[in-house]
Amino acid sequence: MTEHVNADYFIVLLGIFLILGVITTKLSLRFGIPALVLFMLIGMLIGSDGLGFIHFDDVHLAELTGIIALIIILFDGGLQTRWSTVKKVAAPSLTLATIGVLLTTSIIAIGAKLIFGIDWLEAFLMGAIVGSTDAAAVFSVMTGQNIKDKLSSTLEAESGTNDPMAVFLTISIIQLITSDNTNILMLIGSFFWQMGLGLGIGLLFGFIASKSINQINLDSSGLYPVLVLSLAILTYSLTSLINASGFLAVYVAALVIGNQELTYRHSIIRFNEGLAWMMQIVMFIILGLLASPPQIMSWDIIWKGILLSFILMFIARPIAVFLSISFFKFTINDKIFISWAGLRGAVPIVLATFPMIAGVENSQLMFNIVFFVVLTSALIQGSSISFLAEKLHLTGEVKASSPHMLKLVSIGKANAEMIEFEVGNDNHIIGKPLDQISFPEQALINAIIRNNKLVPSHGDTVIHKGDILYILADKKVTTTLLSILNERKEYEEFVSATSE
């Protein structure tokens, strides 16, 4: 009977957590405070050192939850990243994700040594833990912002690819502290092994997954998102089993999958987006539960944490950014913004559990300091990103997103799917009636949305810029249909001039 009551109690709390998380997200958007800060505060409030609703001190469970959440968050970020945009900033992003992390780690290590008086390896361990920006924090804060594409893409690509570097540095330094058999040459070889295999496996699994999703014919459309999620988890686990970078493999695989034409694309993306939000809520609340407010908010931690946060935000990160991308075409304002938008979040806190599990001396101090630094980074930097972008004149056009979605009964057995297509500014079908567009016979336009209103789709209906078309098509003609839809005016004019 007691076990049954405890189970019900846990389920009730889980439901309350998720509801609070959704409400908190709404409040964070209204007041400009990053949601992750509020999630962690909820965890601290209801924990054993807060209101005492839950007693939680399982570091291993917190680490496992964090890793699973990061897999899903990274995968969702990769799915929604356009390669056409990312490839323009791939070089500076990767430089920030490698050289930038090393520079940040080194400068933070010097600060940690001076502030805390710990030995150099422990100081570098603390630097490695907070050395990388956080994908969960950056993705959530940048979503919906009208920051210029070049800057937002650079930050998102950096945060998606620098986690492996931070994980590698953290684990390597822990090995140096706890083992006498580890040497620098072994660690250098391990770095190339982890990153090389992580990249290769990510590309391989991405292409295999894309082909599998499009070739397999499942009876229910709801199974496609589950299939994609299982492939993401499998990618991470198999990569990690051979001591390669599972996080890098997951992000690369998601980048490949997200830039392919997929069956039930919208269902897959919306499912992963919702799941990523849920995992953010669960992860940050659990990390908040793991923290001890009396320890973190003690005067000793506060003033030392503020000093380290100052070094991170105003010295280490700016130096790392300005040196790392000095050879790329970024303005001074661009570099200032990238420096300020390098948010810390779940990754440093999850990494801070590694020394605790390994039994490293001063690991509790590291966890408390890292937790405080993440709170200050997310609260101060995260809440001022939009303001700074406007002051530096780095905002672009407001990013519009289509609010329209058709919900269909599964048509998996019919081997057909619904395609949503927004007509761009230079699309060749603008100004043409439907009966003059050479759509495949197995494709049928079911609806047109124009200025948030439904427009009848007859043969004489003329396509306008910004129209959103919903087309039911046989899977066999999807590629042909999309090539017709994506054809530009310049290409059509060139063909016409050539034929004349």
Secondary structure per residue as TSV (DSSP state, phi and psi in degrees):
chain	resnum	aa	ss	phi	psi
A	1	M	-	360.0	-40.0
A	2	T	H	-64.4	-41.9
A	3	E	H	-64.0	-38.2
A	4	H	H	-64.7	-43.7
A	5	V	H	-63.6	-42.2
A	6	N	H	-62.4	-39.2
A	7	A	H	-64.4	-45.4
A	8	D	H	-62.3	-39.7
A	9	Y	H	-61.4	-43.0
A	10	F	H	-64.9	-43.1
A	11	I	H	-65.2	-40.5
A	12	V	H	-60.5	-45.7
A	13	L	H	-63.3	-39.5
A	14	L	H	-61.6	-44.2
A	15	G	H	-61.8	-41.9
A	16	I	H	-64.0	-41.7
A	17	F	H	-57.6	-47.1
A	18	L	H	-67.2	-40.0
A	19	I	H	-63.7	-44.8
A	20	L	H	-61.1	-37.9
A	21	G	H	-63.2	-43.2
A	22	V	H	-65.0	-45.2
A	23	I	H	-63.0	-41.2
A	24	T	H	-62.5	-40.1
A	25	T	H	-60.8	-41.3
A	26	K	H	-62.4	-43.8
A	27	L	H	-65.7	-37.7
A	28	S	H	-64.5	-38.2
A	29	L	H	-68.0	-34.5
A	30	R	H	-72.9	-41.4
A	31	F	H	-100.2	-0.6
A	32	G	T	75.2	19.5
A	33	I	-	-100.6	129.2
A	34	P	-	-54.9	135.9
A	35	A	H	-60.7	-33.8
A	36	L	H	-61.2	-32.7
A	37	V	H	-63.7	-46.4
A	38	L	H	-67.1	-36.9
A	39	F	H	-60.7	-46.3
A	40	M	H	-65.9	-37.1
A	41	L	H	-65.3	-36.4
A	42	I	H	-61.2	-45.8
A	43	G	H	-60.3	-43.5
A	44	M	H	-65.2	-37.1
A	45	L	H	-67.0	-41.6
A	46	I	H	-92.4	-2.0
A	47	G	S	-72.6	-180.0
A	48	S	T	-64.2	-29.0
A	49	D	T	-93.4	2.3
A	50	G	T	-106.2	-115.1
A	51	L	T	-78.4	-12.0
A	52	G	-	79.3	19.9
A	53	F	S	-67.5	-36.4
A	54	I	-	-133.8	134.3
A	55	H	-	-104.8	114.8
A	56	F	-	-136.2	121.9
A	57	D	-	-143.3	23.1
A	58	D	-	-85.8	98.0
A	59	V	H	-65.5	-38.7
A	60	H	H	-63.2	-43.2
A	61	L	H	-66.3	-39.0
A	62	A	H	-63.1	-41.0
A	63	E	H	-64.3	-45.6
A	64	L	H	-62.2	-44.7
A	65	T	H	-60.8	-43.3
A	66	G	H	-62.4	-42.2
A	67	I	H	-65.4	-46.4
A	68	I	H	-61.7	-42.5
A	69	A	H	-63.4	-41.7
A	70	L	H	-66.8	-34.8
A	71	I	H	-59.0	-47.9
A	72	I	H	-68.7	-40.9
A	73	I	H	-67.2	-44.9
A	74	L	H	-62.9	-40.4
A	75	F	H	-64.8	-43.2
A	76	D	H	-63.3	-42.1
A	77	G	H	-62.0	-42.5
A	78	G	H	-65.5	-39.3
A	79	L	H	-60.4	-36.4
A	80	Q	T	-96.2	7.8
A	81	T	-	-94.7	127.4
A	82	R	-	-85.6	122.5
A	83	W	H	-62.5	-33.3
A	84	S	H	-59.6	-29.7
A	85	T	H	-87.7	-42.0
A	86	V	H	-68.3	-36.1
A	87	K	T	-62.4	-24.2
A	88	K	T	-72.1	-24.1
A	89	V	S	-119.9	16.6
A	90	A	H	-61.3	-44.7
A	91	A	H	-63.6	-52.9
A	92	P	H	-64.1	-34.1
A	93	S	H	-64.6	-45.2
A	94	L	H	-67.4	-33.1
A	95	T	H	-65.4	-43.8
A	96	L	I	-63.0	-37.2
A	97	A	I	-73.1	-16.4
A	98	T	I	-115.5	-72.7
A	99	I	I	-62.5	-39.9
A	100	G	I	-60.7	-42.6
A	101	V	H	-65.7	-40.8
A	102	L	H	-62.6	-44.1
A	103	L	H	-64.7	-44.7
A	104	T	H	-61.4	-44.2
A	105	T	H	-59.0	-44.3
A	106	S	H	-66.0	-43.6
A	107	I	H	-69.0	-40.9
A	108	I	H	-64.0	-36.9
A	109	A	H	-61.2	-41.8
A	110	I	H	-62.9	-44.2
A	111	G	H	-63.5	-42.7
A	112	A	H	-64.0	-38.4
A	113	K	H	-62.5	-44.3
A	114	L	H	-71.0	-37.9
A	115	I	H	-78.6	-44.9
A	116	F	H	-101.7	-15.0
A	117	G	-	68.0	22.8
A	118	I	-	-83.8	168.9
A	119	D	-	-73.5	169.1
A	120	W	H	-64.9	-39.5
A	121	L	H	-63.8	-41.9
A	122	E	H	-66.0	-36.1
A	123	A	H	-65.1	-43.4
A	124	F	H	-67.9	-31.2
A	125	L	H	-63.7	-43.9
A	126	M	H	-64.4	-38.4
A	127	G	H	-64.9	-40.1
A	128	A	H	-65.1	-37.1
A	129	I	H	-64.4	-40.1
A	130	V	T	-102.2	12.7
A	131	G	S	-75.8	-21.5
A	132	S	S	-109.6	150.6
A	133	T	-	-73.7	165.5
A	134	D	-	-112.8	126.4
A	135	A	H	-61.7	-44.4
A	136	A	H	-60.6	-43.5
A	137	A	H	-68.5	-46.8
A	138	V	H	-66.7	-45.4
A	139	F	H	-60.4	-43.4
A	140	S	H	-70.6	-38.1
A	141	V	H	-75.1	-37.3
A	142	M	H	-79.5	-19.1
A	143	T	T	-61.2	125.7
A	144	G	T	84.2	-6.7
A	145	Q	-	-78.2	153.3
A	146	N	-	-101.6	37.7
A	147	I	B	-67.1	146.8
A	148	K	-	-55.1	140.4
A	149	D	H	-56.1	-39.3
A	150	K	H	-60.8	-41.1
A	151	L	H	-75.6	-46.3
A	152	S	H	-63.8	-37.9
A	153	S	H	-67.2	-39.9
A	154	T	H	-61.4	-46.1
A	155	L	H	-66.7	-42.0
A	156	E	H	-68.3	-41.6
A	157	A	H	-66.9	-39.0
A	158	E	H	-62.4	-48.1
A	159	S	H	-67.9	-28.3
A	160	G	H	-76.4	-22.9
A	161	T	H	-112.2	-7.0
A	162	N	S	-94.1	-8.2
A	163	D	H	-58.9	-45.0
A	164	P	H	-58.1	-36.6
A	165	M	H	-65.4	-43.6
A	166	A	H	-65.8	-41.7
A	167	V	H	-63.1	-44.8
A	168	F	H	-60.1	-48.3
A	169	L	H	-63.0	-42.6
A	170	T	H	-62.7	-49.8
A	171	I	H	-64.4	-40.1
A	172	S	H	-63.7	-44.4
A	173	I	H	-68.2	-36.6
A	174	I	H	-61.8	-39.9
A	175	Q	H	-63.4	-39.6
A	176	L	H	-64.8	-34.2
A	177	I	H	-75.4	-41.6
A	178	T	H	-97.6	-12.7
A	179	S	-	-126.4	143.0
A	180	D	S	-90.7	-7.8
A	181	N	S	-98.8	2.0
A	182	T	-	-91.7	136.5
A	183	N	-	-132.8	166.7
A	184	I	H	-62.9	-40.4
A	185	L	H	-61.3	-40.2
A	186	M	H	-62.2	-39.8
A	187	L	H	-68.1	-38.2
A	188	I	H	-63.9	-44.6
A	189	G	H	-61.9	-39.6
A	190	S	H	-63.3	-36.6
A	191	F	H	-60.4	-51.4
A	192	F	H	-65.9	-34.6
A	193	W	H	-62.9	-49.7
A	194	Q	H	-64.7	-47.4
A	195	M	H	-73.0	-42.1
A	196	G	H	-63.3	-49.0
A	197	L	H	-68.9	-36.9
A	198	G	H	-59.6	-44.5
A	199	L	H	-65.3	-46.7
A	200	G	H	-63.9	-45.6
A	201	I	H	-66.9	-37.4
A	202	G	H	-60.8	-45.3
A	203	L	H	-63.1	-45.4
A	204	L	H	-62.3	-50.6
A	205	F	H	-65.9	-32.3
A	206	G	H	-63.2	-46.6
A	207	F	H	-69.7	-40.0
A	208	I	H	-63.0	-43.7
A	209	A	H	-63.4	-43.1
A	210	S	H	-60.6	-45.5
A	211	K	H	-64.8	-41.8
A	212	S	H	-63.6	-43.2
A	213	I	H	-62.2	-41.2
A	214	N	H	-79.6	-27.1
A	215	Q	H	-86.0	-36.1
A	216	I	-	-73.9	144.2
A	217	N	-	-117.6	93.2
A	218	L	-	-85.2	152.2
A	219	D	S	-72.4	-25.1
A	220	S	-	-127.1	135.0
A	221	S	T	-65.3	-24.4
A	222	G	T	-67.7	-15.5
A	223	L	H	-81.8	-20.2
A	224	Y	H	-64.6	-46.1
A	225	P	H	-61.6	-35.3
A	226	V	H	-66.1	-40.2
A	227	L	H	-61.3	-45.1
A	228	V	H	-63.6	-43.0
A	229	L	H	-62.8	-42.1
A	230	S	H	-63.5	-36.6
A	231	L	H	-66.8	-35.6
A	232	A	H	-64.8	-46.5
A	233	I	H	-65.3	-39.4
A	234	L	H	-64.1	-39.7
A	235	T	H	-59.0	-47.5
A	236	Y	H	-63.7	-48.5
A	237	S	H	-65.8	-44.7
A	238	L	H	-66.2	-37.5
A	239	T	H	-66.6	-43.4
A	240	S	H	-67.5	-30.9
A	241	L	H	-63.4	-26.0
A	242	I	T	-102.6	22.4
A	243	N	T	60.0	34.5
A	244	A	S	-105.7	176.0
A	245	S	-	-81.6	102.0
A	246	G	H	-67.3	-36.8
A	247	F	H	-64.1	-42.7
A	248	L	H	-64.2	-41.8
A	249	A	H	-61.4	-42.3
A	250	V	H	-64.3	-46.0
A	251	Y	H	-65.2	-43.5
A	252	V	H	-65.3	-43.3
A	253	A	H	-60.4	-43.2
A	254	A	H	-64.2	-37.5
A	255	L	H	-63.6	-40.7
A	256	V	H	-67.1	-49.0
A	257	I	H	-61.9	-44.1
A	258	G	H	-66.7	-19.0
A	259	N	T	-103.3	12.5
A	260	Q	S	-103.0	159.9
A	261	E	-	-79.1	117.8
A	262	L	-	-115.4	146.7
A	263	T	T	-67.2	133.7
A	264	Y	T	54.1	45.8
A	265	R	H	-57.6	-46.6
A	266	H	H	-64.9	-40.8
A	267	S	H	-61.4	-42.7
A	268	I	H	-64.0	-47.2
A	269	I	H	-67.6	-43.7
A	270	R	H	-65.7	-39.0
A	271	F	H	-61.5	-48.9
A	272	N	H	-67.7	-33.7
A	273	E	H	-63.9	-46.6
A	274	G	H	-64.5	-41.1
A	275	L	H	-65.6	-38.1
A	276	A	H	-63.4	-40.8
A	277	W	H	-63.7	-42.9
A	278	M	H	-61.8	-42.2
A	279	M	H	-68.9	-32.8
A	280	Q	H	-61.5	-45.1
A	281	I	H	-60.4	-51.3
A	282	V	H	-62.3	-46.0
A	283	M	H	-62.8	-49.7
A	284	F	H	-69.1	-33.6
A	285	I	H	-66.8	-42.6
A	286	I	H	-64.0	-41.1
A	287	L	H	-64.5	-34.7
A	288	G	H	-66.0	-38.6
A	289	L	H	-62.9	-35.5
A	290	L	H	-70.8	-25.9
A	291	A	S	-76.6	155.1
A	292	S	-	-113.7	103.2
A	293	P	H	-53.8	-42.5
A	294	P	H	-59.7	-35.5
A	295	Q	H	-75.6	-45.6
A	296	I	H	-68.1	-34.7
A	297	M	T	-95.6	15.7
A	298	S	S	-71.5	152.0
A	299	W	H	-58.4	-38.6
A	300	D	H	-62.5	-43.7
A	301	I	H	-70.3	-38.1
A	302	I	H	-62.9	-52.7
A	303	W	H	-71.5	-34.2
A	304	K	H	-72.2	-37.2
A	305	G	H	-65.7	-38.5
A	306	I	H	-64.3	-41.3
A	307	L	H	-60.7	-46.4
A	308	L	H	-67.2	-37.8
A	309	S	H	-63.1	-40.4
A	310	F	H	-61.8	-44.9
A	311	I	H	-61.4	-42.0
A	312	L	I	-65.1	-50.2
A	313	M	I	-76.2	-35.9
A	314	F	I	-110.2	-9.9
A	315	I	I	-124.3	-62.8
A	316	A	I	-63.4	-54.8
A	317	R	H	-63.0	-47.5
A	318	P	H	-60.8	-42.3
A	319	I	H	-62.0	-45.1
A	320	A	H	-61.0	-42.1
A	321	V	H	-68.5	-49.7
A	322	F	H	-63.8	-37.4
A	323	L	H	-75.3	-39.5
A	324	S	H	-67.9	-40.2
A	325	I	T	-111.5	25.3
A	326	S	T	-65.4	-24.7
A	327	F	T	-95.7	4.8
A	328	F	S	-107.5	162.4
A	329	K	S	-82.0	77.4
A	330	F	-	-124.5	138.2
A	331	T	-	-77.6	170.4
A	332	I	H	-59.5	-41.9
A	333	N	H	-63.3	-39.1
A	334	D	H	-59.3	-46.5
A	335	K	H	-66.9	-37.9
A	336	I	H	-62.2	-43.9
A	337	F	H	-66.2	-45.5
A	338	I	H	-60.7	-37.2
A	339	S	H	-61.9	-44.3
A	340	W	H	-76.2	-28.7
A	341	A	T	-88.7	10.2
A	342	G	-	-81.4	75.4
A	343	L	-	-72.0	146.0
A	344	R	-	-103.2	148.4
A	345	G	-	-155.6	-124.4
A	346	A	H	-68.0	-38.8
A	347	V	H	-56.8	-50.1
A	348	P	H	-58.6	-39.0
A	349	I	H	-69.2	-41.6
A	350	V	H	-62.6	-43.2
A	351	L	H	-64.9	-29.2
A	352	A	H	-68.4	-15.9
A	353	T	H	-80.2	-19.9
A	354	F	H	-60.8	-49.1
A	355	P	H	-62.5	-32.0
A	356	M	H	-65.8	-42.5
A	357	I	H	-68.0	-36.2
A	358	A	H	-79.7	-7.2
A	359	G	T	73.8	30.3
A	360	V	-	-71.8	140.6
A	361	E	T	-63.2	143.1
A	362	N	T	66.4	19.7
A	363	S	H	-66.0	-35.2
A	364	Q	H	-66.7	-39.5
A	365	L	H	-61.0	-44.4
A	366	M	H	-59.7	-45.5
A	367	F	H	-60.5	-46.3
A	368	N	H	-63.1	-44.0
A	369	I	H	-66.0	-44.6
A	370	V	H	-61.7	-42.6
A	371	F	H	-60.4	-43.7
A	372	F	H	-65.5	-43.0
A	373	V	H	-62.5	-41.9
A	374	V	H	-62.9	-43.7
A	375	L	H	-59.3	-47.2
A	376	T	H	-68.0	-39.2
A	377	S	I	-63.2	-49.1
A	378	A	I	-66.1	-39.7
A	379	L	I	-72.9	-46.8
A	380	I	I	-79.9	-51.9
A	381	Q	I	-74.4	-46.3
A	382	G	G	-60.9	-37.2
A	383	S	G	-79.7	-9.7
A	384	S	G	-115.0	7.3
A	385	I	H	-62.8	-49.4
A	386	S	H	-62.4	-42.1
A	387	F	H	-60.6	-46.9
A	388	L	H	-64.7	-41.1
A	389	A	H	-60.4	-40.6
A	390	E	H	-67.1	-42.5
A	391	K	H	-65.1	-33.0
A	392	L	T	-89.9	2.9
A	393	H	T	58.3	48.3
A	394	L	-	-114.6	16.3
A	395	T	B	-92.6	148.0
A	396	G	-	-111.6	-158.5
A	397	E	S	-67.9	148.2
A	398	V	-	-61.4	127.9
A	399	K	-	-79.4	115.3
A	400	A	-	-88.7	142.1
A	401	S	-	-126.4	142.1
A	402	S	-	-72.2	124.0
A	403	P	-	-88.2	1.4
A	404	H	-	-94.6	135.2
A	405	M	-	-150.1	126.6
A	406	L	-	-90.9	129.4
A	407	K	-	-101.5	118.2
A	408	L	-	-113.1	150.3
A	409	V	-	-69.5	145.6
A	410	S	-	-52.2	130.5
A	411	I	-	-120.5	28.2
A	412	G	G	-56.6	-41.6
A	413	K	G	-69.9	-23.9
A	414	A	G	-82.0	-5.9
A	415	N	T	57.5	39.5
A	416	A	E	-133.6	162.5
A	417	E	E	-150.0	160.0
A	418	M	E	-97.0	130.0
A	419	I	E	-112.2	130.5
A	420	E	E	-102.8	128.3
A	421	F	E	-138.1	127.1
A	422	E	E	-99.3	127.4
A	423	V	-	-75.2	120.9
A	424	G	-	-81.3	178.4
A	425	N	T	-65.8	-33.3
A	426	D	T	-114.2	25.5
A	427	N	B	-74.3	140.2
A	428	H	T	-71.3	-15.9
A	429	I	T	-86.6	-3.9
A	430	I	T	-63.5	131.9
A	431	G	T	85.8	-1.3
A	432	K	-	-101.3	141.6
A	433	P	B	-74.0	156.8
A	434	L	G	-59.0	-36.5
A	435	D	G	-74.1	-3.1
A	436	Q	G	-105.9	4.9
A	437	I	S	-102.1	129.9
A	438	S	-	-82.7	68.2
A	439	F	-	-75.2	150.0
A	440	P	-	-60.0	152.8
A	441	E	T	-61.9	-32.0
A	442	Q	T	-86.0	17.4
A	443	A	E	-120.5	133.2
A	444	L	E	-133.2	124.1
A	445	I	E	-77.8	117.7
A	446	N	E	-92.7	-31.6
A	447	A	E	-156.5	150.8
A	448	I	E	-128.4	127.4
A	449	I	E	-106.3	123.5
A	450	R	E	-133.3	120.2
A	451	N	T	53.4	43.8
A	452	N	T	66.7	18.4
A	453	K	E	-126.1	150.3
A	454	L	E	-82.4	127.7
A	455	V	E	-110.2	132.0
A	456	P	-	-59.7	138.9
A	457	S	-	-104.3	85.0
A	458	H	-	-103.5	175.1
A	459	G	T	-62.8	-30.5
A	460	D	T	-95.2	6.6
A	461	T	-	-69.6	124.3
A	462	V	B	-91.3	135.7
A	463	I	-	-79.9	133.2
A	464	H	-	-112.0	158.7
A	465	K	T	-61.9	133.6
A	466	G	T	89.2	-4.5
A	467	D	-	-62.6	145.6
A	468	I	E	-111.8	117.0
A	469	L	E	-100.1	137.5
A	470	Y	E	-114.5	115.6
A	471	I	E	-122.1	124.0
A	472	L	E	-89.7	122.9
A	473	A	E	-140.8	149.6
A	474	D	E	-66.6	139.7
A	475	K	G	-59.1	-27.2
A	476	K	G	-67.9	-23.9
A	477	V	G	-107.6	8.3
A	478	T	H	-59.3	-46.6
A	479	T	H	-61.3	-44.9
A	480	T	H	-62.5	-43.8
A	481	L	H	-60.6	-46.8
A	482	L	H	-67.5	-34.2
A	483	S	H	-65.8	-35.1
A	484	I	H	-68.6	-45.3
A	485	L	H	-64.6	-36.5
A	486	N	T	-86.2	-0.8
A	487	E	-	-66.7	136.8
A	488	R	B	-97.5	162.4
A	489	K	H	-62.1	-41.6
A	490	E	H	-58.6	-41.2
A	491	Y	H	-65.2	-43.3
A	492	E	H	-64.4	-41.4
A	493	E	H	-65.1	-37.9
A	494	F	H	-64.1	-44.2
A	495	V	H	-62.6	-41.9
A	496	S	H	-64.6	-43.8
A	497	A	H	-64.9	-37.8
A	498	T	H	-66.5	-41.1
A	499	S	H	-67.2	-31.8
A	500	E	-	-72.0	360.0
